[in-house]
Amino acid sequence: MSTVTAAGTIVHHGMRPNLGQILLLVAVNGFVGAMIGVERSVLPLLGAEFGLVSSVVITSFIVSFGISKAITNLLAGRLADRLGRRRVLVAGWLIGIPVPWMVMGATSWTWVVAANALLGVNQGLCWTLTLFMKIDLGGPRRRGLAAGINETIGYGCVALVALAATEIAARHGLRPYPFYIAAGAALFGFLVTLLFVRETVPHVEREGQGARSGEPALTWGAVFALVSGRDRSLLAAAQAGMVRNLADGMAWGLLLLLFREALGQHAAGTLSWIMVACFALGQVLFGAWSDRTRRKRWIVGGQTLIAVSLVLVAVTRGFGPWMAAVALLGIGGSMMYPTVIASLSDRMDPAWRATGLGVYRFWRDLGYAVGALSSGLVADRAGTGTAVVMVAAICAVSALVVVRWLREGVEESSVARK
């Protein structure tokens, strides 16, 4: 169905009418994923070149990434609502272009940490905006599918490039060759966005015409308060995303170091990309299923599976058992990751949805920093096994919070009654 917006633009919601732009955004998010794939598989292992021993110091690049990405997400949503999606997406690519060159030329770990802070800004803008734009195009009936496509392609490219970077590093060293992939991805992502991607704000205007009537405009502070605790259902979803990334922050740093110590560099890199691949492949499926069933079951099930997988990592040893554990870790994340985004979108007015999702992604990606820092501190003092079990327990508690507080749809939402 087509509609003419106030600006006179004819827009269509749905996957088929917007297939061309969706495919372009899929490609753009693939380039975003490629950049993080190189960093994810190589950087934790690069610490040895700088003489680093402490788990906290080695994982400091994840802390800088998580904090900068979280803050950028917070701003990205508001900027997208005020300036338009496409402008923010272009700015994100301009910030990301220097990142691989900084790592290739780094003479100290400080440069690596700084480069990952910029990568966090790039990810916070580019990944966030490709997600928002797909949700805009997909419309209310295909939010889960749109989010699933975005996350599947993005993390699928993370996994594929992590595999490629692992093999290149095994043959030619950790620097510079793996980072040429990231440099190419940044350049192509920028060019495709600049030349071909179109603005999706008209689709937001179209959706707003059929949204809840009479709801007053919300300030940024009011949206932040709603997502961060005033509305318990939104809070339940936000904390679930944060805890999932807390576990992923530990997996990115501490688990990769554990696997390298026990099995060697190549096996550690292989386990890393297997986990990301399993995380990527299921998201489009679970996102689409959540459009037809209750989203809550997928969020609770995913959090529970993540907790179980981490316990398996802690109590087993060897490539086979750990491969099964990281596969379950990835599948658990794929069950709940796009579903949380779709659940939040169900309960947010289109006029401030990007701002609200930006607040959610702030809390969610702060989990990277919290997970890397807390698990590193515990590992340095009590051992890696204790750190892994601690994170598993946090995931289990998070699932219980979702069971207690998360409500489905908009009919019972305190947001709907504002």
C-alpha positions as CSV (number, residue, x, y, z in Angstrom):
1,M,0.0,0.0,0.0
2,S,1.4,3.4,-0.9
3,T,0.8,6.7,0.9
4,V,1.7,10.3,0.2
5,T,3.5,12.0,3.1
6,A,3.1,15.6,4.1
7,A,6.1,16.4,1.9
8,G,4.4,14.9,-1.1
9,T,6.6,11.8,-1.2
10,I,5.0,8.5,-2.1
11,V,6.2,5.7,0.2
12,H,5.5,2.0,0.6
13,H,6.1,-0.1,3.7
14,G,7.2,-3.7,3.4
15,M,10.1,-5.8,2.3
16,R,9.2,-6.3,-1.3
17,P,8.4,-2.7,-2.3
18,N,11.7,-1.5,-0.7
19,L,13.9,-4.5,-1.8
20,G,16.5,-2.4,-3.7
21,Q,17.2,-0.1,-0.8
22,I,17.1,-2.9,1.7
23,L,19.7,-4.8,-0.3
24,L,21.9,-1.7,-0.4
25,L,21.6,-1.4,3.4
26,V,22.4,-5.1,3.8
27,A,25.6,-4.5,1.8
28,V,26.4,-1.4,3.9
29,N,25.9,-3.3,7.2
30,G,28.1,-6.1,5.7
31,F,30.9,-3.7,5.4
32,V,30.3,-2.6,9.0
33,G,30.5,-6.2,10.1
34,A,33.7,-6.8,8.1
35,M,35.5,-4.0,10.1
36,I,34.6,-5.6,13.4
37,G,35.4,-9.1,12.2
38,V,39.1,-8.2,11.7
39,E,39.3,-6.5,15.1
40,R,37.5,-9.3,16.9
41,S,39.7,-12.1,15.7
42,V,43.1,-10.4,15.8
43,L,43.3,-7.7,18.4
44,P,43.1,-9.8,21.6
45,L,46.1,-11.8,20.3
46,L,48.0,-8.6,19.3
47,G,48.5,-7.8,23.0
48,A,51.5,-10.2,23.1
49,E,53.4,-8.0,20.6
50,F,53.3,-5.2,23.2
51,G,54.3,-7.3,26.1
52,L,50.9,-7.3,27.8
53,V,50.1,-9.9,30.5
54,S,47.1,-8.7,32.6
55,S,43.7,-9.7,31.3
56,V,42.3,-6.3,32.3
57,V,44.9,-4.4,30.2
58,I,44.6,-6.7,27.2
59,T,40.8,-6.3,27.2
60,S,41.0,-2.5,27.6
61,F,40.4,-2.1,23.9
62,I,37.0,-3.7,24.4
63,V,36.3,-1.3,27.2
64,S,37.1,1.7,25.0
65,F,35.0,0.2,22.1
66,G,32.0,-0.5,24.4
67,I,32.0,2.9,26.0
68,S,32.4,4.9,22.8
69,K,29.8,2.7,21.0
70,A,27.3,3.1,23.8
71,I,27.6,6.8,24.0
72,T,27.4,7.1,20.2
73,N,24.3,5.0,20.1
74,L,22.7,7.3,22.6
75,L,23.4,10.3,20.3
76,A,22.8,8.4,17.1
77,G,19.1,7.9,17.8
78,R,18.5,11.5,18.6
79,L,20.6,12.7,15.6
80,A,18.7,10.3,13.3
81,D,15.4,11.8,14.5
82,R,16.6,15.4,14.1
83,L,19.0,15.3,11.1
84,G,17.8,12.3,9.1
85,R,19.1,8.8,8.8
86,R,21.4,9.1,5.8
87,R,23.5,12.1,7.0
88,V,24.3,10.3,10.2
89,L,25.2,7.1,8.3
90,V,27.7,9.1,6.1
91,A,29.3,10.7,9.1
92,G,29.8,7.3,10.7
93,W,31.8,6.1,7.7
94,L,34.0,9.1,7.6
95,I,34.9,8.4,11.3
96,G,35.6,4.7,10.6
97,I,38.0,5.1,7.6
98,P,41.2,5.9,9.8
99,V,40.7,3.0,12.2
100,P,42.5,0.1,10.4
101,W,45.4,2.4,9.5
102,M,45.8,3.4,13.1
103,V,46.1,-0.2,14.2
104,M,48.5,-1.1,11.4
105,G,50.8,1.7,12.4
106,A,50.3,1.5,16.2
107,T,53.6,1.7,18.2
108,S,51.9,1.3,21.6
109,W,48.8,-0.2,23.0
110,T,47.4,3.2,23.6
111,W,47.0,3.7,19.9
112,V,45.1,0.4,19.6
113,V,42.8,1.5,22.4
114,A,42.2,4.9,20.7
115,A,41.6,3.2,17.3
116,N,38.9,1.0,18.9
117,A,37.3,4.0,20.5
118,L,36.9,5.4,17.0
119,L,35.7,2.0,15.8
120,G,33.0,2.2,18.5
121,V,31.8,5.5,17.2
122,N,31.8,4.1,13.6
123,Q,29.8,1.1,14.7
124,G,27.5,3.1,16.9
125,L,26.5,5.3,13.9
126,C,26.7,3.0,11.0
127,W,25.3,-0.3,12.4
128,T,22.6,1.6,14.3
129,L,21.5,3.6,11.3
130,T,21.3,0.6,8.9
131,L,19.1,-1.0,11.5
132,F,16.8,2.0,11.9
133,M,16.5,2.4,8.2
134,K,15.5,-1.3,7.6
135,I,12.9,-1.0,10.4
136,D,11.6,2.2,8.7
137,L,11.3,0.4,5.4
138,G,9.9,-2.8,6.7
139,G,7.1,-1.1,8.6
140,P,5.1,-2.3,11.7
141,R,4.4,-5.9,10.4
142,R,8.0,-6.8,9.6
143,R,10.0,-5.3,12.4
144,G,11.4,-8.6,13.6
145,L,12.3,-9.7,10.1
146,A,13.9,-6.4,9.3
147,A,16.0,-6.5,12.5
148,G,16.9,-10.1,11.9
149,I,18.1,-9.4,8.4
150,N,20.2,-6.5,9.7
151,E,21.8,-8.6,12.5
152,T,22.2,-11.8,10.4
153,I,24.1,-10.1,7.6
154,G,26.1,-7.8,9.9
155,Y,27.3,-10.6,12.1
156,G,27.5,-13.1,9.2
157,C,30.2,-10.7,7.8
158,V,31.8,-10.5,11.2
159,A,32.1,-14.3,11.2
160,L,33.3,-14.6,7.6
161,V,35.9,-11.9,7.9
162,A,37.0,-13.2,11.3
163,L,37.7,-16.5,9.6
164,A,39.6,-14.8,6.8
165,A,41.6,-12.7,9.2
166,T,42.4,-15.7,11.3
167,E,43.8,-17.6,8.3
168,I,45.7,-14.5,7.0
169,A,47.2,-13.9,10.5
170,A,48.3,-17.6,10.8
171,R,50.2,-17.3,7.5
172,H,51.4,-13.7,7.4
173,G,51.3,-12.4,11.0
174,L,48.8,-10.3,12.9
175,R,49.8,-7.0,11.2
176,P,49.3,-5.5,8.6
177,Y,47.6,-7.9,6.2
178,P,44.4,-8.7,8.0
179,F,43.7,-5.0,8.4
180,Y,43.7,-4.4,4.7
181,I,40.3,-6.1,4.7
182,A,39.0,-3.5,7.2
183,A,40.4,-0.7,5.2
184,G,38.7,-1.8,2.0
185,A,35.4,-2.3,3.9
186,A,35.5,1.2,5.3
187,L,36.1,2.7,1.8
188,F,33.4,0.7,0.0
189,G,30.9,1.3,2.9
190,F,31.4,5.0,2.6
191,L,31.1,5.1,-1.2
192,V,27.9,2.9,-1.4
193,T,26.2,5.0,1.3
194,L,27.2,8.3,-0.3
195,L,26.2,7.4,-3.9
196,F,23.2,5.0,-3.5
197,V,21.5,5.0,-0.1
198,R,18.3,7.1,0.2
199,E,16.7,8.8,3.2
200,T,14.0,6.8,5.0
201,V,12.4,9.6,7.1
202,P,9.4,9.7,4.8
203,H,8.6,6.1,5.8
204,V,8.7,7.2,9.5
205,E,6.3,10.0,8.6
206,R,4.0,7.5,6.9
207,E,4.0,5.2,9.9
208,G,3.4,8.2,12.2
209,Q,0.1,8.9,10.4
210,G,-1.3,5.7,11.6
211,A,0.3,5.7,15.1
212,R,-1.4,6.3,18.4
213,S,-3.2,9.6,18.3
214,G,-3.0,12.2,21.0
215,E,0.4,11.1,22.4
216,P,2.4,14.2,23.4
217,A,5.9,14.7,22.0
218,L,8.5,13.3,24.4
219,T,11.7,15.0,25.3
220,W,15.1,13.2,25.1
221,G,15.1,13.1,28.9
222,A,11.7,11.6,29.0
223,V,12.6,8.9,26.5
224,F,15.8,8.1,28.4
225,A,13.8,7.8,31.7
226,L,11.2,5.5,30.1
227,V,13.8,3.0,28.6
228,S,16.0,3.2,31.7
229,G,13.5,2.3,34.3
230,R,10.3,4.3,34.3
231,D,8.6,1.7,32.1
232,R,9.5,-1.7,33.6
233,S,8.9,-3.6,30.4
234,L,11.3,-1.4,28.4
235,L,13.8,-1.8,31.2
236,A,13.5,-5.5,31.1
237,A,14.3,-5.6,27.4
238,A,17.1,-3.1,27.8
239,Q,18.8,-5.1,30.6
240,A,18.5,-8.3,28.6
241,G,20.4,-6.7,25.7
242,M,23.0,-5.3,28.1
243,V,23.6,-8.7,29.8
244,R,23.9,-10.4,26.4
245,N,26.7,-8.0,25.4
246,L,28.2,-8.4,28.8
247,A,28.7,-12.1,28.0
248,D,29.9,-11.2,24.5
249,G,32.4,-8.7,25.8
250,M,33.9,-11.5,28.0
251,A,33.8,-14.0,25.0
252,W,35.6,-11.5,22.8
253,G,38.4,-11.0,25.2
254,L,38.7,-13.4,28.1
255,L,37.5,-16.6,26.3
256,L,39.6,-16.0,23.3
257,L,42.7,-15.7,25.6
258,L,41.6,-18.9,27.4
259,F,41.2,-20.8,24.1
260,R,44.6,-19.6,22.9
261,E,46.4,-20.6,26.0
262,A,44.9,-24.1,25.9
263,L,44.7,-24.8,22.2
264,G,46.9,-22.3,20.3
265,Q,46.2,-19.1,18.3
266,H,44.6,-20.7,15.2
267,A,42.2,-22.8,17.2
268,A,41.2,-19.8,19.3
269,G,40.4,-17.8,16.2
270,T,38.4,-20.7,14.8
271,L,36.3,-20.9,17.9
272,S,35.7,-17.2,17.8
273,W,34.3,-17.1,14.3
274,I,32.2,-20.2,14.9
275,M,30.5,-18.5,17.8
276,V,29.8,-15.4,15.7
277,A,28.6,-17.5,12.8
278,C,26.1,-19.3,15.0
279,F,25.0,-15.9,16.4
280,A,24.5,-14.5,12.9
281,L,22.8,-17.3,11.1
282,G,19.8,-17.7,13.4
283,Q,18.8,-14.1,13.7
284,V,16.7,-13.7,10.6
285,L,14.9,-16.9,11.4
286,F,14.2,-16.0,15.1
287,G,13.4,-12.4,14.2
288,A,10.8,-13.5,11.7
289,W,9.3,-16.1,14.1
290,S,8.9,-13.4,16.7
291,D,6.7,-11.5,14.3
292,R,4.2,-14.4,14.4
293,T,4.6,-15.6,18.0
294,R,5.2,-14.0,21.4
295,R,8.6,-12.3,21.5
296,K,9.1,-12.9,25.2
297,R,9.7,-16.7,24.8
298,W,12.6,-16.1,22.5
299,I,14.3,-13.6,24.8
300,V,14.0,-15.8,27.8
301,G,15.1,-18.9,25.9
302,G,18.1,-17.1,24.5
303,Q,19.3,-15.7,27.8
304,T,18.9,-19.2,29.4
305,L,20.9,-20.9,26.6
306,I,23.7,-18.3,26.9
307,A,23.9,-19.1,30.7
308,V,24.1,-22.9,30.0
309,S,26.7,-22.5,27.3
310,L,29.0,-20.5,29.6
311,V,28.7,-23.2,32.3
312,L,29.8,-25.7,29.7
313,V,32.9,-23.6,28.8
314,A,33.8,-23.5,32.5
315,V,33.4,-27.2,33.2
316,T,34.8,-28.8,30.0
317,R,38.1,-28.7,28.1
318,G,39.2,-29.4,24.5
319,F,38.3,-28.2,21.1
320,G,35.2,-30.3,20.6
321,P,33.4,-29.5,23.9
322,W,34.3,-25.8,23.6
323,M,33.1,-25.7,20.0
324,A,29.7,-27.1,21.1
325,A,29.6,-24.5,23.9
326,V,30.4,-21.5,21.7
327,A,27.9,-22.7,19.2
328,L,25.2,-22.7,21.9
329,L,26.4,-19.3,23.0
330,G,25.9,-17.9,19.5
331,I,22.5,-19.5,19.0
332,G,21.3,-18.2,22.4
333,G,22.3,-14.7,21.3
334,S,20.6,-15.1,17.9
335,M,17.3,-16.1,19.6
336,M,17.0,-12.9,21.7
337,Y,19.0,-10.2,19.9
338,P,16.7,-9.1,17.1
339,T,13.7,-10.0,19.2
340,V,14.6,-7.5,21.9
341,I,14.8,-4.8,19.2
342,A,11.5,-5.7,17.7
343,S,9.8,-5.9,21.2
344,L,11.0,-2.4,22.0
345,S,9.9,-1.1,18.6
346,D,6.4,-2.5,19.3
347,R,6.1,-0.3,22.3
348,M,7.7,3.0,21.0
349,D,5.9,5.7,19.0
350,P,7.5,6.2,15.6
351,A,8.1,9.9,16.4
352,W,10.7,8.9,19.0
353,R,11.5,5.3,18.2
354,A,15.0,6.1,16.9
355,T,15.7,8.0,20.1
356,G,14.3,5.2,22.2
357,L,16.3,2.5,20.4
358,G,19.4,4.7,20.7
359,V,18.9,4.7,24.5
360,Y,18.5,0.9,24.5
361,R,21.6,0.5,22.4
362,F,23.5,2.7,24.8
363,W,22.7,0.4,27.7
364,R,23.1,-2.7,25.6
365,D,26.6,-1.8,24.2
366,L,27.8,-0.6,27.6
367,G,27.6,-4.3,28.3
368,Y,30.8,-4.8,26.2
369,A,32.7,-2.6,28.6
370,V,31.2,-4.0,31.7
371,G,31.7,-7.6,30.6
372,A,35.3,-7.1,29.5
373,L,36.3,-5.1,32.6
374,S,34.5,-7.1,35.3
375,S,35.4,-10.5,33.9
376,G,39.1,-9.4,33.5
377,L,39.2,-8.2,37.1
378,V,37.7,-11.5,38.4
379,A,39.9,-13.6,36.2
380,D,43.1,-11.8,37.4
381,R,42.1,-12.5,41.0
382,A,40.1,-15.7,41.1
383,G,40.7,-17.4,37.7
384,T,39.0,-17.5,34.4
385,G,36.6,-20.3,35.3
386,T,35.2,-18.2,38.2
387,A,34.7,-15.2,35.8
388,V,32.8,-17.4,33.3
389,V,30.5,-18.8,36.0
390,M,29.9,-15.3,37.3
391,V,28.7,-14.1,33.9
392,A,26.6,-17.3,33.5
393,A,24.8,-16.5,36.8
394,I,24.1,-12.9,35.7
395,C,22.6,-14.2,32.4
396,A,20.3,-16.5,34.4
397,V,19.1,-13.6,36.6
398,S,18.5,-11.5,33.5
399,A,16.2,-14.1,32.1
400,L,14.2,-14.1,35.3
401,V,13.8,-10.3,35.1
402,V,12.4,-10.7,31.6
403,V,9.9,-13.3,32.8
404,R,8.7,-11.0,35.6
405,W,8.6,-7.6,33.8
406,L,8.4,-7.8,30.0
407,R,5.0,-7.3,28.5
408,E,4.0,-8.1,24.9
409,G,2.9,-5.5,22.3
410,V,1.4,-2.1,23.0
411,E,-1.9,-2.8,24.5
412,E,-0.7,-3.0,28.1
413,S,2.1,-0.5,27.8
414,S,2.5,2.4,30.1
415,V,4.0,4.2,27.1
416,A,0.7,3.8,25.2
417,R,-1.1,5.6,27.9
418,K,1.2,8.7,28.0
